[in-house]
Each structure stands twice: as C-alpha cells, then as structure tokens.
Amino acid sequence: MDNTKNQGRKHKLIEHANGKSLEEINGTVEVPHGKSFWRTLFAYSGPGALVAVGYMDPGNWSTSITGGQSFQYTLMTTILISSLIAMLLQNMAAKLGIVSQMDLAQAIRARTGKALGIILWIMTELAIMATDIAEVIGAAIALNLLFHISLITAVFITVLDVLVLLLLTKIGFRKIEALVACLILVILFVFAYQVILSKPDWGAALAGLVPTPHAVASSPVVGGISPLSGSLGIIGATVMPHNLYLHSAISQTRKLDHTKIEDIRQTVRFTTWDSNIQLSLAFIVNALLLIMGVAVFKNGAVKDTSFFGLYEALNNTSMLSNGILIAVAKTGVLSTLFAVALLASGQNSTITGTLTGQVIMEGFVHMRMPLWARRLVTRLLSVIPVLLCVGMTAGETELQQHYAINMLMENSQVFLAFALPFSMLPLLMMTNSEVEMGEFKNATWTRWLGWISVIGLTFLNLMNLPSTFEGFGVWKKGTADLLAYLAIIIIIALLTWTVVELYHGNKRFAKEHQAHPWEDSTKAATD
C-alpha cells in the first residue's frame, strides 16, 4: 500500500509526514455510483465498525455491569444519551475529514502554532496510552482465564499483538474492516446469549431509557457509588477523544472526486449511515452489559466487578438469577464466552489504537513511524504500569490483586477527561464554519446540540476530577482535591489558548479558502 515516492526511504524508522491523512490507505477503497442503496451502503460500511470498537472496549464493561448491579435499569438512559452524543460527534468528525480532506489533528494543527500542537499531541498520546492500559489488562486477563498462564506472562504476550498488526497491514484495509466487524459480532453474540438466558424484564429495561432525575441523583450510595457517579463513569468510558481523530481520518479511505459536489454528498450521506448503524450496535452491547448486571446475577451478588470477579461470578451458581443460567454455567460456557469476548475486544482496540496514534503523530507533529514500530513502543509503555501493579500486589490476597488491577484500569481513564475537550471543541468550531464546510456545515439544531454536548461533557468530566484524584488512594482528600482543582485550572487555561489560536487561525483560513474550501484544503496542513 506504500506509494512509490516513499519506497526509497523505507529504512528510516521516523520520517517527516505532511501529506494526506493515513496516506497509504487514503482514497484506496472504490465505491459505486448510481447503484442501489444497499450495494452503495455496503461499499461505505467499515469505518464505522472501527470507530464503534472504542465504545465497547474493556474500559466500558465494569462501569455498565456495576451500574446494573447497583441501580437496576436506572442508568439505561445514561447509556442511550451518551450513545446519541457519540453519534453526533462522530458524524461531525467523519464529515470534517470528507469535506476538508484533513483529519482532525491536521485541521487543528493548520490553525494553531507549533508549541500548542506539541502539547495537544502529548495530551492525546497519553489518552491513547490510557485506553491501551485497559486493553492490556483485558487481553492479559482473558489469556490468563482461558489458558491458565500467569498474569505477568500474559501481559508480555499482549506485546506480540504487534505481529497481528504486521499481518493485517499486508491484507488490505477492506479486510481489516471486515475482521473488526466480525469481532464486534462475536462480542454482541456473547452478551446477547447470556442476557436472553437470564430472561430480563424487558419492560423495565425499556422504561429505563426514559430520562429521569434518578439517573443523576446523589443518592442512594451503593457500593461506594451514587447514580450520578455511575452516570459519570458510563459517560467517561463511552465518549473518547481518540475516536474523533480516527473517524476523521478513515472516513477518507473511500475514493471520491472532490471537484464533484455529488460525490461529496454521497460520501457524507453513506458514511453517516455506516457510523450510526455501527454505533447503534455499540449501544446495544453496552445496554446488554448493564442488563447483565441486573438480570444475569442476583441483585448485589457481585462484589468483585473486576474481570476476574465477573468471570468467577459466571461460574458461581449461587450468584446467578435462574435455573437455565445455572445449568449452562455448570458447563463452563458462560465464563468461557465472557473471556473470549474480552479477548476479542482487546484485539479490536489494538487495530484502532495504532491507527489513531499514527493520525495524531502525523497531524500534530508531522512525523510518521511504521505501524508495527509505533504499536511496539506504545504497547511497551502501556505494559509498564500493569507489570508494576501486578508485581507490587504479588504478596497480597487474590481479591486485593484483582482490586488493584481494576483500580489501575479505572484511574488510567483520567487522561480521557483531560484530552476530550481539546478534540470536541475544535471539531465543533470547524464543522460549524461555512468557510470550512460550505453547504456541509452543521445545521442549526446540530450546532445547538453540539454546544450542549460539548459544554455538558466538559463540565461533567471536570466536575468528576476531584473524586477521580481521591480514588487514586495516593493522597489525603485535601491534597487530592487541591491537585484536581489545579488540573482543572490548567485545562481551562489550555482550552482558552486553543480557542484563541483556533479563532485567529480560522480568520486566516477564511482568507485563503473563500472560494471552494473542500477543493484543496490539504494545503493548509503544510503551512
């Protein structure tokens, strides 16, 4: 997939990059014109699956299952609202890539200075590594449960997924999309099967989709969490910044003629269909996880919500809610399927995390590494805290080890709260711009919903930082709160800096691209 001009410099580990987003796969997938709706949709289907993976990764599992265990179907509405917000933001990201021919990182960098670009790159890299920690933990635990190998050995084995990535880069992007979609269906099947066996109260589950004040109430407190903190956890685990960068890049894999407005319209339309269909599947998976917490297990039975605890609970007939589940659990099928789904989720995230890392490195700092090298570096950095956690708790009880690993996974997600506003706000500003997007700018209702979503998510993430810092268990409450408020001040200052630079960058961009902003927008990335 490499182009000819790059072949003479393949020996270099790090290269300068300032061209199209993910140049090796950009515009490589042929799409039909004038064909039936379903045939055309099939050709555009795929990028949405890679994006949907981020909304059902291992980091989502414990928050949804714990929410069901603690508050029954109350937080179903939180899963629905966060999924709708995800659809809104992902559609904006895909549209930005298609119309401007720049991914989100390139578009931000084209309007901001070098110093801010480096800061935003580092911040987003930390967010990707945070999600990678959850994937390392999920994959390592799955290997441990399925094959009974030591956890430390399993952690090292996860590094070898770089070999899987090497193989995938040789088979073509369309096949990668198909593989990811198949793994999503595996995850969907596993949880649908377990929920169907549990015979849940579907009426109560549907009623839980209706927003009520109970979903954001500060009481009751069950197992140390309230409905409000449970909702914040679900939202934080659902909307992730790296997905916005990824979608703005892989939406450009379809071949189109940017001089033909009909081509752009078709691509925006069918990419939106693809995204919404795949994110609907992600919503169903997350809803099934919450329903599992309610219906598969007896109310309050699961005390250990780590992956180890959930695996054991699916083997423990005293924790299951009905005779059918108990009969199936005795065969070991329930727990084995859970571990298989966990492994599938981790492998899916391997692909998308690596692509996203390449997008932000090329976009923000104009550097490119081979995908295998980038994956190896990121994974080695991610396994260090996991190995430290496993080593430091080696002498403690099994339950304490599980708790420590679970807390590492949850606490690593704090970087998402830092990075999310810096992807959402620029995305909204640029897709609201008529100069940038032409007829594809956000409609009035989209702008309003976008601002409500961006401000609301930013506020909730910042509001949750004090409790997150306290949850680290490293500092006393007063010290943790002080550090959290300092972090909030830094985030607000950086956001202000970003908005100011984007504002001035947009004014400059408007002068340069007044006629047809979609015809040659990639030039802005090289300025």
C-alpha atoms as one frame of an Amber mdcrd trajectory, in Angstrom:
protein
   0.000   0.000   0.000   3.031   2.305   0.119   3.348   4.775  -2.693   6.390
   4.804  -4.957   7.905   8.033  -3.748   8.239   6.633  -0.228   9.986   3.395
  -1.216  13.441   4.867  -1.217  13.202   5.843   2.422  11.555   2.789   3.946
  14.676   2.085   6.011  14.029   5.160   8.178  12.185   4.457  11.436  10.856
   8.014  11.771  10.024  10.084   8.700   8.668  13.535   8.012   4.975  13.410
   7.125   2.925  16.300   5.843   0.601  14.860   3.233  -2.767  13.164   3.205
  -4.122  11.570   6.347  -3.039   7.895   6.557  -1.629   8.308   3.059  -1.168
   4.561   2.457  -4.916   3.897   2.645  -6.335   7.320   1.773  -8.760   7.058
  -1.169  -7.952   3.396  -1.815 -11.444   1.864  -1.464 -13.551   2.026  -4.633
 -17.246   2.919  -4.236 -20.105   2.546  -6.766 -22.135   5.393  -8.268 -25.732
   5.154  -9.391 -26.221   1.737  -7.778 -28.835   0.562  -5.262 -28.912   1.959
  -1.728 -27.835  -1.334  -0.116 -24.975  -2.006  -2.523 -23.659   1.513  -2.024
 -24.056   1.293   1.762 -22.088  -1.964   1.790 -19.196  -0.269  -0.022 -19.114
   2.523   2.558 -19.557   0.194   5.549 -16.426  -0.418   7.609 -15.013   2.790
   9.105 -17.992   2.928  11.476 -17.053  -0.508  12.817 -13.521   0.622  13.648
 -14.956   3.631  15.471 -17.620   1.593  17.305 -14.876  -0.584  18.831 -13.884
   2.316  21.080 -17.392   2.448  22.509 -17.387  -1.184  23.636 -13.787  -1.672
  24.773 -12.884  -3.319  28.126 -13.000   0.062  29.882 -16.788   0.162  29.388
 -17.555  -3.240  30.824 -17.267  -2.809  34.575 -18.991   0.611  34.584 -22.071
  -0.747  32.794 -22.291  -4.014  34.759 -21.739  -2.206  38.076 -24.426   0.310
  37.131 -26.892  -2.519  36.576 -25.942  -4.301  39.803 -26.288  -1.144  41.868
 -29.236   0.718  40.342 -31.113  -1.803  38.199 -32.234  -0.192  34.896 -31.946
   3.434  36.053 -28.752   4.128  34.083 -30.079   2.760  30.775 -30.959   6.344
  29.914 -27.327   7.390  30.512 -26.118   4.759  28.032 -28.671   5.972  25.481
 -27.816   9.664  25.847 -24.050   9.053  25.732 -24.537   6.927  22.589 -26.573
   9.682  20.901 -23.878  12.224  21.768 -21.301   9.834  20.311 -23.279   9.599
  17.062 -23.463  13.387  16.846 -19.741  13.924  17.418 -18.611  11.038  15.204
 -20.731  12.286  12.324 -19.077  15.685  12.662 -15.619  14.080  12.662 -16.310
  11.979   9.569 -17.824  14.955   7.753 -14.792  17.114   8.573 -12.454  14.541
   7.046 -14.525  14.036   3.895 -15.187  17.698   3.125 -11.903  19.332   4.213
  -9.630  16.401   3.213  -7.892  16.815   6.581  -8.206  14.730   9.696  -8.957
  16.471  12.988  -5.309  16.613  14.065  -4.247  18.158  10.734  -7.113  20.650
  10.836  -6.232  21.773  14.379  -2.514  21.997  13.588  -3.225  24.047  10.438
  -4.792  26.723  12.660  -2.504  26.639  15.692   1.165  27.161  16.461   3.884
  24.546  16.861   4.038  24.783  20.676   0.312  24.161  21.127   0.445  21.393
  18.524   3.113  19.545  20.538   1.153  19.953  23.788  -2.043  18.630  22.208
  -0.109  15.724  20.672   1.375  14.701  24.023  -2.012  15.005  25.718  -3.727
  12.851  23.117  -0.896  10.298  23.193  -1.413   9.947  26.952  -5.139   9.416
  26.373  -4.388   6.668  23.832  -1.967   5.021  26.249  -4.620   5.193  28.968
  -7.042   3.268  26.779  -4.222   0.884  25.864  -3.721   0.067  29.551  -7.344
  -1.106  29.701  -6.739  -3.211  26.591  -3.552  -4.750  28.050  -5.395  -5.618
  31.249  -8.402  -7.029  29.381  -6.337  -9.134  26.954  -3.941 -10.371  29.646
  -6.762 -11.408  31.950  -8.558 -13.139  29.067  -5.398 -15.132  28.252  -4.967
 -15.963  31.937  -8.543 -17.185  32.282  -8.663 -19.131  29.012  -5.236 -20.768
  29.097  -4.294 -20.606  32.816  -0.964 -18.905  32.213   0.471 -16.469  34.750
  -0.717 -12.893  34.543   2.797 -11.493  34.051   3.413 -13.896  31.169   0.035
 -12.937  29.694   0.972  -9.238  29.883   4.161  -9.914  27.893   2.195 -11.952
  25.364  -0.014  -8.929  24.659   3.083  -7.210  23.260   3.118  -9.822  20.500
  -0.096  -8.402  19.037   2.279  -6.237  17.018   2.741  -9.373  14.865  -1.013
  -9.463  14.275  -0.841  -5.844  13.161   2.034  -6.615  10.787  -0.070  -9.332
   9.159  -3.118  -7.078   8.892  -1.182  -4.329   7.109  -0.487  -6.812   4.306
  -4.090  -7.893   3.637  -5.661  -4.534   2.784  -7.836  -2.068   4.662 -11.153
  -3.527   3.483 -10.267  -6.890   5.046  -9.269  -5.180   8.283 -12.720  -3.572
   8.401 -14.334  -6.974   7.849 -12.275  -8.589  10.611 -13.195  -5.853  13.097
 -16.886  -6.192  12.192 -16.700  -9.965  12.792 -15.106  -9.479  16.208 -17.863
  -6.989  17.098 -20.466  -9.609  16.172 -18.679 -12.105  18.455 -18.953  -9.687
  21.378 -22.596  -8.942  20.550 -23.444 -12.655  20.341 -21.805 -13.464  23.697
 -23.695 -10.858  25.684 -26.980 -11.308  23.803 -26.817 -15.054  24.524 -26.212
 -14.534  28.239 -28.909 -11.869  28.566 -31.512 -13.963  26.690 -30.847 -16.866
  29.070 -31.403 -14.546  32.031 -34.950 -13.648  30.900 -34.754  -9.969  31.909
 -37.706  -7.675  32.483 -37.702  -6.062  29.034 -40.469  -3.658  30.006 -38.384
  -2.282  32.862 -35.325  -2.109  30.595 -37.235  -0.051  28.003 -38.672   2.170
  30.743 -35.108   2.801  31.901 -34.370   4.502  28.581 -36.665   7.395  29.542
 -34.625  10.194  31.194 -35.458  10.795  34.860 -33.780  12.777  37.682 -32.924
   9.454  39.363 -30.112   8.858  36.847 -28.180  11.889  38.152 -29.199  11.719
  41.823 -26.506  11.792  44.509 -28.300   9.103  46.495 -28.645   6.262  47.213
 -24.985   5.289  47.516 -24.480   1.595  46.724 -21.029   0.033  46.897 -19.444
   3.467  47.159 -21.134   4.933  44.064 -24.268   7.004  43.520 -26.383   7.138
  40.333 -24.595  10.413  39.489 -21.095   8.944  39.812 -22.277   5.828  37.965
 -23.570   8.003  35.110 -20.320   9.972  35.014 -18.388   6.710  34.830 -20.502
   5.460  31.920 -20.196   8.761  30.031 -16.450   8.904  30.678 -15.977   5.356
  29.414 -18.153   5.930  26.343 -17.120   9.166  24.603 -13.375   9.001  23.923
 -11.211  11.624  22.167  -9.145   9.250  20.031 -12.270   8.071  18.182 -12.860
  11.561  16.797  -9.330  11.694  15.341  -9.659   8.180  13.960 -13.011   8.749
  12.236 -11.876  11.986  10.585  -9.013  10.008   9.003 -10.579   6.688   7.987
 -13.634   8.426   6.519 -11.193   9.449   3.764 -10.417   5.864   2.726 -13.232
   5.920   0.139 -12.270   7.135  -3.327 -14.108  10.230  -4.499 -13.673  13.205
  -6.803 -13.652  16.349  -4.663 -14.391  18.511  -7.692 -17.828  16.868  -7.918
 -20.245  18.003  -5.225 -22.439  14.943  -5.779 -19.527  12.665  -4.868 -19.035
  14.541  -1.602 -22.758  14.431  -0.831 -22.915  10.684  -1.439 -19.873  10.030
   0.737 -21.174  12.167   3.621 -24.593  10.524   3.401 -23.451   6.906   3.393
 -20.652   7.477   5.902 -23.314   8.854   8.256 -25.440   5.741   7.725 -22.441
   3.499   8.398 -21.470   5.387  11.554 -24.981   5.436  13.024 -25.602   1.733
  12.324 -22.330   0.653  13.928 -22.738   2.953  16.933 -26.249   1.572  17.393
 -24.631  -1.860  17.736 -22.234  -0.395  20.304 -25.237   0.982  22.213 -26.856
  -2.465  22.185 -23.653  -4.068  23.541 -23.389  -1.513  26.365 -27.085  -1.882
  27.156 -26.653  -5.673  27.270 -23.771  -5.243  29.700 -25.966  -3.213  32.037
 -28.820  -5.713  31.667 -26.311  -8.453  32.567 -25.655  -6.660  35.829 -29.383
  -6.611  36.553 -30.670  -9.924  35.230 -27.826 -12.429  34.921 -26.651 -12.025
  38.502 -28.700 -11.812  41.670 -29.112  -8.256  42.893 -25.976  -7.167  44.764
 -24.335 -10.583  44.370 -21.225  -9.397  42.508 -18.859  -7.730  44.963 -15.779
  -8.012  42.757 -16.576  -6.207  39.474 -13.094  -6.753  38.035 -12.821  -9.052
  35.021 -11.655 -11.811  37.359 -14.682 -11.272  39.575 -17.139 -11.310  36.697
 -15.577 -14.480  35.287 -15.858 -16.208  38.658 -19.416 -14.948  39.104 -20.409
 -16.592  35.820 -19.065 -19.845  37.241 -20.691 -19.417  40.653 -24.200 -20.881
  40.509 -25.175 -19.183  43.790 -24.796 -15.753  42.121 -26.894 -16.469  39.022
 -30.518 -15.489  38.751 -32.309 -18.539  37.313 -32.127 -22.276  36.700 -31.302
 -22.012  32.991 -28.245 -19.849  33.682 -27.178 -22.186  36.464 -27.429 -25.230
  34.184 -25.371 -23.555  31.439 -22.862 -22.174  33.956 -22.090 -25.697  35.172
 -20.723 -26.500  31.721 -18.332 -23.524  31.877 -19.804 -21.982  28.728 -20.856
 -18.655  30.281 -17.469 -17.828  31.754 -15.547 -19.062  28.687 -17.645 -16.941
  26.334 -17.062 -13.925  28.585 -13.276 -14.419  28.344 -13.487 -14.892  24.550
 -15.428 -11.623  24.218 -12.838  -9.882  26.406 -10.020 -11.113  24.164 -11.913
 -10.069  21.012 -12.476  -6.604  22.447  -8.785  -6.187  23.249  -7.664  -7.268
  19.777 -10.143  -4.929  18.119  -8.781  -1.994  20.082  -5.224  -2.925  19.046
  -6.030  -2.060  15.436  -7.874   1.185  16.080  -5.484   2.464  18.747  -2.487
   2.064  16.446  -4.178   3.820  13.521  -5.220   6.692  15.788  -1.697   7.075
  17.118  -0.406   7.409  13.576  -3.080  10.003  12.775  -2.204  12.299  15.676
   1.564  11.920  15.226   1.353  12.843  11.548  -1.225  15.567  12.114   0.214
  17.374  15.139   3.996  16.962  14.771   4.337  15.840  11.128   6.184  12.604
  11.943   5.484   9.072  10.734   6.588   5.677  12.065   5.848   2.231  10.648
   2.649   0.926  12.238   4.438  -2.061  13.800   7.087   0.171  15.412   4.530
   2.601  16.711   2.474  -0.249  18.162   5.517  -1.807  19.809   6.544   1.453
  21.514   3.009   2.242  22.698   2.387  -1.263  23.990   5.722  -1.469  25.844
   4.968   1.832  27.576   1.469   0.619  28.455   2.587  -2.677  29.984   4.970
  -0.971  32.442   2.258   0.258  34.887   0.430  -3.061  34.552   3.581  -5.037
  35.400   4.317  -2.721  38.336   0.790  -3.188  39.628   0.977  -6.980  39.321
   4.450  -7.088  40.913   3.575  -4.799  43.838   0.487  -6.836  44.750   2.109
 -10.263  44.278   2.216 -10.893  48.023  -1.380  -9.818  48.702  -4.608 -11.782
  48.550  -6.139 -12.631  45.213  -9.050 -10.245  45.830  -6.642  -7.386  46.623
  -4.705  -8.088  43.421  -7.906  -8.003  41.376  -8.965  -4.759  43.050  -5.583
  -3.121  42.375  -5.647  -4.060  38.678  -9.235  -2.854  38.344  -8.367   0.462
  40.009  -5.380   0.908  37.671  -7.664   0.461  34.686 -10.268   2.890  36.018
  -7.741   5.507  37.148  -5.885   5.419  33.833  -9.003   6.817  32.229  -8.379
  10.197  33.920  -6.365  11.273  30.864  -9.521  10.984  28.782 -11.053  13.787
  30.857  -8.017  15.948  30.012  -7.984  15.232  26.281 -11.692  15.103  25.408
 -12.456  18.874  25.408  -9.454  19.525  23.155 -10.905  17.318  20.434 -14.608
  18.146  20.845 -14.344  21.941  20.913 -12.167  22.353  17.772 -14.319  19.779
  15.960 -17.482  21.731  16.704 -15.947  25.098  15.803 -14.674  23.853  12.440
 -17.800  21.957  11.400 -19.913  24.993  12.334 -17.911  27.099   9.870 -19.402
  27.812   6.454 -15.965  28.815   5.168 -14.606  25.391   6.152 -17.593  23.201
   5.296 -19.676  25.092   2.721 -23.128  23.515   2.380 -21.998  20.732   4.734
 -21.707  22.966   7.785 -23.698  21.896  10.819 -27.414  22.646  10.724 -28.798
  24.960  13.405 -30.170  22.093  15.509 -26.843  20.257  15.204 -24.955  23.339
  16.394 -27.202  23.696  19.436 -26.978  20.019  20.329 -23.238  20.142  19.696
 -22.659  23.039  22.087 -24.874  21.446  24.750 -22.965  18.167  24.389 -19.504
  19.736  24.388 -20.170  22.046  27.332 -22.040  19.337  29.240 -19.386  16.639
  28.753 -16.552  19.052  29.564 -18.321  20.191  32.736 -19.075  16.622  33.851
 -15.515  15.462  33.206 -14.037  18.387  35.132 -16.584  18.026  37.939 -15.591
  14.377  38.334 -11.846  15.084  38.592 -11.762  15.648  42.398 -13.398  12.278
  43.097 -11.110  10.685  40.486  -7.996  12.046  42.200  -9.336  10.902  45.563
  -9.898   7.452  44.061  -6.178   7.130  43.319  -5.687   6.463  47.027  -2.258
   8.132  46.941  -3.047  11.413  48.694  -5.247  12.593  51.517  -8.605  14.068
  50.492  -7.483  17.697  50.840  -4.315  17.161  48.799  -6.191  15.176  46.135
  -8.813  17.917  45.797  -6.133  20.624  45.549  -4.333  18.740  42.777  -7.638
  18.189  40.976  -8.502  21.897  41.072  -5.011  22.765  39.791  -5.588  20.321
  36.938  -8.939  21.975  36.185  -7.282  25.415  36.060  -4.603  24.099  33.686
  -7.236  22.506  31.429  -9.289  25.710  31.293  -6.152  27.775  30.530  -5.133
  25.394  27.735  -8.670  25.400  26.353  -8.638  29.204  26.286  -5.294  29.154
  24.471  -6.650  26.616  21.985  -9.830  28.594  21.290  -7.890  31.852  20.768
  -5.469  30.216  18.320  -8.298  28.455  16.505 -10.207  31.739  16.198  -7.244
  33.548  14.634  -6.383  30.505  12.546  -9.941  30.355  11.197  -9.788  34.009
  10.182  -6.556  33.340   8.280  -8.028  30.183   6.814 -11.128  32.089   5.657
  -8.998  34.481   3.620  -7.102  31.647   1.952 -10.087  29.400   1.207 -13.038
  31.630   0.418 -13.957  30.149  -2.938 -14.147  26.336  -2.542 -12.867  25.202
   0.881 -13.118  21.481   0.038 -11.089  21.558  -3.193  -7.548  21.811  -1.809
  -7.769  22.020   1.955  -4.784  19.739   2.482  -2.523  22.681   1.619  -3.458
  24.269   4.951  -1.854  21.369   6.796   1.516  22.189   5.248   1.508  25.887
   6.162
